[in-house]
Structures are given as C-alpha cells and as structure tokens.
Amino acid sequence: MKIVVLVGGGHAHLHALAQFAKKPREDVQLVLISPAVHQYYSGMFSGFTEEVYGLDEIRIDLNQLAEKIGAAFYQDTICAIDPESRTLTGQHGEIYPYDAVSFDIGSQMNSPEALKKHISPIKPNYHFPDQLMKFRKSAKPVIVGGGASGVELAFSTHAWRMRRHFPTDTLLFSSGELLSAHGAAASRKLEAIARKKSLPFFTNVKIEDIDETSVIASNGASYPQSDVLWLTGPKSPALFERSGMPVDRAGFLAVSETLQSIRFPEVFGAGDCVSIDRYPDLAKNGVYAVRQGPVLWGNLLNFLDGNPLSAFIPQKRYVAILSTGGGEAFLTYGHWSMHGKLPWKLKQFIDKKFMKSYQAIYK
C-alpha cells in the first residue's frame, strides 16, 4: 500500500480527489491534510460579498468529500517536511508518512510586517468570510491592491454598500494602473467603469503607513480608514524554506514542469505555493491551478508506478472574468475585453458548475 498525501485543498487537489472518486486504487491510501474543514472558492468571493451567494455555496466540505471517496482526512497545519525520512510534521507534533506528497496550500498575504496589526487577515482563505462581512459594513473601508482580487472586492463592496444605503466611500489604492497585468487597454476600460460606477480609486499611489484611523499615501495625503484589506500580491508560505526545501528567490517551492520538486522527486506541488523553473514569471491565479490538476494527479500515479511523467504547459491566453458589482462583470481574453451583464452570467455559470462538480460527490 502506497501512501499519497495531499496537503491543502486547493484547485489542483480538488481535481485529484474527484479523480480518485471516479477511479479509486486499492494499492493507494490517499490522505488529505488541511488546517480547515472547509475549502473556500475565491472565484465566488465577490458574489458572496454582494450576498448573491450564501456561505455553503462558496465552500467545499473537505472532511465529507474525503470520507465519501475513501480518503483519510486530518485537520492539521503542516509545519515541517523531512524529505529524507519522507515524513511531515503537524502543528502538535503529529507525524504523517508518505510515499508521495503534494502541496497545494496557496499563498500568504504580502503585507509589510510593521502594518499587519492594522490589516484584516484574509489568508488562508478560510478567514475570508468573517472578515469580509465585517469589512463591507465598516465605516471607512479601504482596499490596497489594484490587481484582480482588490478590484473585484472593491466593486463588490461598493455595490453592496450602495444597495444597503451605506456611504459609498470604499477607497481603492493601486501602486500602478488598475488591473495592469491585463494590459493598458484593459486598465483604461476598467478605470472608466470605476468612474462610471462612482468607485473612488487612486492609481500610482502606494500606502506607506497606517495608524488607528487613517492610511498615509505616497502622494502625501492621509485618508480615513476603519478597516483595511491588503491585497497587493502573494507571499510564499514559510514552510518550504524553513524545511530546507529547494525554493525560488521569493521562497516558493521550486518545481519542474512535471510539478515535482527539483531535488526530491517524491515531492510535488501546484497552485500559488509553487514556482515552476521553466516558467518563473507565471501568474499565480486559479486558472493555472485548475489546469495543473490533471497533470498533477496523473504524475503522482505515474511516479508510484514508475512510468514517465507529463509536463505542464501553461496556456498563453485565458478568459478572465471579474465582477464589477450590480450584476455586471468585465471579461478579458488576450487584448479583447467586454463589460456588462452577459460576462456576469457567464461567470456565474462557470463558478456554479465548478463548485457543483465537487459538492455533488458528497451531497
């Protein structure tokens, strides 16, 4: 009996669990370890913010899922990896052996250490629902980060407050243009949408300090705040570097295109917590994590069986849909984009289908 341990319930691991449900192997003991019983789907956070979705619609019960497919589930946080003895150590000293292990644990919040006491923690993502419900009704909510996450939550919070007759003074700060990773044309269109919806935003402005009642920006101005979400980009979990695993410059687990550790072939990884040596600048988003799922699961089994492994090749273009609140969304594909109700309906269809494909296994 070979032991395969999946650490974390991210997109790629959900695919692995679903495949094991369809085609279990009697010679494999599948183990899932996660710090929380529920895995929340970040793609539906904006809808949850606006109360389009309830809590159970945006999460997957990992314990029930594992039980249904015959996998073992442990609620624990892995604090150390020993690749020599092929064991993992949990936060209370529990030891978990493995023949192959995979990590899909996401990333951490990349906020300045000195400012953390003034920032609401939303990572790991099981913190998010409680923090979001508090944030959206806060007197002076502030979002720092003009990427996809920051933009979506700013629009969604703004729309929720408008509908509930709260002051529509959610502030969005970005160190560059809004949604700059999608290109200049998409940035201009999105900023025009923000102005049309009267969402207050500041571009090319950094937040340099935060105190009890305000944020101090690089433009020299001070703005009132009662709650701050910091969404400026991913930071690696400390686990890999602390355990002496090969990592990239930022501390993310260094893997090859087969999603294996570049030094320990029995260690795999996917999603935001890894850096693929052939694609060091690959964006950390759910699209690639979902695409890595089939490659990861196939390679885990091929590794156990001594068969050749497949390479993950990221697609060059993909559809991205961001909620802009009020039943509208902004869709981009390469340099093409559109905004309105149709992209929102498409986003809802894709997100609901994704969640139901896993929830249906145990419900």
N, C-alpha and C positions, 0 to 999 in steps of 0.2 A: 504494500500500500504506500503510495507516494502522497506526501502532504504538500498541497499548494495553498499558500497563504496570500490572501488579498488584503492589503492594508489600506483602508479608506473605501468609501462608497461612491467614488466619482463616476463620471460618464463611462469611461472605458471598463471599469469594474462592473458596472451595472450590465453592460453587454456580456461580459464573461459569465455573470450569474445567470442571465437569461439563456445563454447557450448551454450552460450546464443543466439547466432545467429541461431543455429540449433533448439533450443527448448526454445524460449522466454517464460517468465511467466508474465501474466498480473498483478499479485499481487506483482511484484518486480520492483522497479525503480533502474536500475543499473547505477552507477556513476563511471567514470574513471577520476582520477586526476594525472597529470604528469607535471613536470617542463618543458618538451619539447614536441612539437607536434610529433616528430619522435622518435621511439624506434629503436636503432641500435643493430644488431645481432653480438655479439662479435666473434662467431664462424667463421665469414667471414671477420674479420679484416685483417687477414694475406693475404687473396686473394685480398682485397681492396688495401692493401699496395703494392702489386705487379701489380696492375691495371688489375687483372683478372676480378674483378667486379667493376661496376660503383656504384655511391652513392645510386641510387634508388634501386639497387639490394640488398643492405645490411640493408635497413631500412623499417619500417612499419609506415604508417601514422595513428597515434592513433586517431586523430580527425575524419578522414574519416571512419575508422573502427567503431568507436563508433556511428557515425551518421547513418551508414548503418544498424547497428543492433538495433537501437533504444535506445542506452545508451546516457547519458549526459556526455560531455567531458569538463573538466576545465583545462586550462594550469595554473598551480599554484604549489608552493612548500609548502608542509605541514610542519609547524613549531612547532605545539603543538597538543597533544592529551589530551582530557579530558574524561576519561572513565566513570566518574560519570554522566556527562550530555550527554555522547555519542555524542560528537562533535569534529571536527577537526578545526584547525585554519590555514589559509593560510598566506603567507608572507606579504600580505597587509591588514590582519585583517578579511578576508572573513571567515565566519563560515559555516561549512558543517556538517549537522546532519547525523547520521547513526543508523540503527538497527543492522547492522553487518559491520565490516570494515576489510579489508585485506591489508597487506603491502608486496610489492614485489619491493623494491626500490634499491636493490643491496647493494654494499659496497663502502667505500671511499678508497682513496689512503693512504696506511700506510707508509708515509714518515716522517722522522724527521722534526719537526717544524722549526728548525734552517736552514734547507736546502731547504725549499719549494720555496724560491724566485729564486732558480737556476734550478727548475724542471718543466717540461711541464706538466700541469694538464690534465689527460685523463679520470678522473672520476668526475662526472657522465659521462656515455659513449657517450653522445651527443657532448662532447668536442673532442672526438677522431678523427674524420675525418680531421678536420682542423689541429690539432696538428700533426697527422701522416704525412700529406702531407708536412708540414714544416720540420718535423724531418728527413724524409727519404732523403732529399736533403741537409741536414745540412753538414757543412764542417767536423765536427768531432762528429758523433752521438755516444752516449753511452747509453746502456741499463743496468739497475741494477735489477737483479732478474733472477734466473735460473729455475723458475717454468715454467709451460706450456705457460703462456702469454709472459713472457720475451723471452723464447726460440723461440717461433713462430715468434714474431716480429723481433727478431734479424736475423733469417734466411730469412724472407721475405724482410726486409730492405736490407740485404746483396745481395740478388738475384736481387732486383730492381736496386740497385746501379751498380751491375756488368753489367746488361743489358744496362743501360744508360751510361756506361763508366765513372761512378763516382769512386773515390778512394774506394776500398773495405776495409775500415778501421773501420767499425762498431764494437765497443767493447762491449762484454757481460761479466758482472761480476755476480758471484753467490757466496753466502756465504757458500754453500755446493757443492755437485756434481750437475751437470745439471740434471734436472728432477728427483730429489732424491725421491720424493713421489711415483714414479713408480717402485722403487726398484733398486738395484745395477746393475743388468744385463742390464736394460733399460738405465741406466745412462751411462754405458760403451759404449753401442752401439750408443747412441746419440752423445756422445763426439767424437767417431770415425767418425761419419757422419760430425760433425762440422769441424774436422781436414781435412777430405777429401774435403770439400767444401771451405776450407781456411777461415772459420769464426773465427776471433780472439776471444777467450774466456778465462776467468780466473775463476777457481773454488777454493772454500775455501778461498775466499778473500772478505772482506767487504769494502764498501765505507764509509770512516769516515768523509770526509769533501768535499765540493765543493766550488770552487770560480768561478770567471768570465770566466776563460779559462781552468780549469783543475779539475779532480777529484783526491782526495788523498785516496789511498787504504791502507788497514791494512797490506799489505806486505811492506809498507814504500815507495812505488813508487808513482809517480804522472803521470797522463795520460791526454793528451789534450782532451778537450770537447768543443763543441759549442751548444749542446742540450742534455738533459738528460731525459730519460723516467725511472721512478722509479716504478718497478712492483714486489715488494717484498712480497705482500700478502694483504689480506683485512683488513680494519678497519671499525668498526661499525659507521653508521650514528649517529650523536649526538642526534637525535630526541627522541629516546626511553628513554634514561637515563634522558634527560632534562625534559621529560614529566612525570617522576616518574613511568614509566612502569617497570615491572619486567624484568631484563636483566641478562645475564651471566657475568662472570668476565671481558670480553672484551667489554661489552656494547651492545651486540647483543640482539634483542628481544627474550626473553625466552619463548619457546612454548613447548607444549606437543606433543606426537606423532600424535595427531589429528590436529596439526598445529594451535592450539588455545593458546592464552596467558595463562600462568599458573595461573593467577589471574582473568583475565577478559575474560570470555568465548565468548563474542561477538567480541573480537579482534583476528584476525587471521594473519598469516604471512607465507611467503615462500621464497625460494631462499637464496641468500647470506646474507640478513639482519637479518636472524633468527638463533637461536641456539636451537636445539631440545634436551630437557632434557635427553632423553633416549640415544641419540647419540651425545654427546657433542663434539666428535672429528671428526664428519662427514665433509669431504672436502667440501669446498664451490665452487661448479662448476655447469655449466649449465646442466649437466646430471641429477643431483638430482633435480634441479629446474623444469625441464621438467617433471620428474616423479611425482613431488608433485602436478602438475596441476590438474589431475583428482580427487585426494584425496581432495584438497583444495576446488574445486568447489562443489563437492558432499557434503562436510561437511558444507559449507556455507548454502546451501539449506536445508540440514537436520537440521541445527541449527535453521533456521527460522521456519521449520515445526515441531520442537520438536521431531525429530527422532534420533535414535542412530547415532553416528559418527564413521567413519572408521579411522584406524591407518595407518600412512605412515611407510612403512618398506623399508629402502634403500637396493638396491641390493648390493651384496658383490663384484661383479666384473662387469665391464662395458668396452665397447670398447671406447678407446680414440685415436683420430687421430690428429696429429699435422703436419701442413705444414712445410716442410724444404726448400721450395723455388724451383723454376725451374721445377714445375710440379711434385714434389715428396712430399711424406709425410711419417711420422713414426707412425705406428699403434701399440697399445698395448692392450692386453686383459689378465688381470692377469699377469702371468710371461712370457707370449708369446708375441713376437713382430715381426714386419716385416717392411721393408722400401722399397720405390720405387714409381713407377707411379700408380700402382693399388690402394694403400691406398689413394693417392691423388684423383683419380677418384671416389672412394667410398665416400670420404669426400665431394667432390663437389655434388654428387648425394644426399647425406643426407641433406646438408645445403640448397641446392636449393629447395628440397622438403619441408623442414621445412618452409622456407620463403614463398613459393608459397601458402602453405596451409592457410596462414593468409592474404597475399596480394590479393588472389583470392576472398576474401569475399567482398572487396570494389572496386576492379578494374573491 
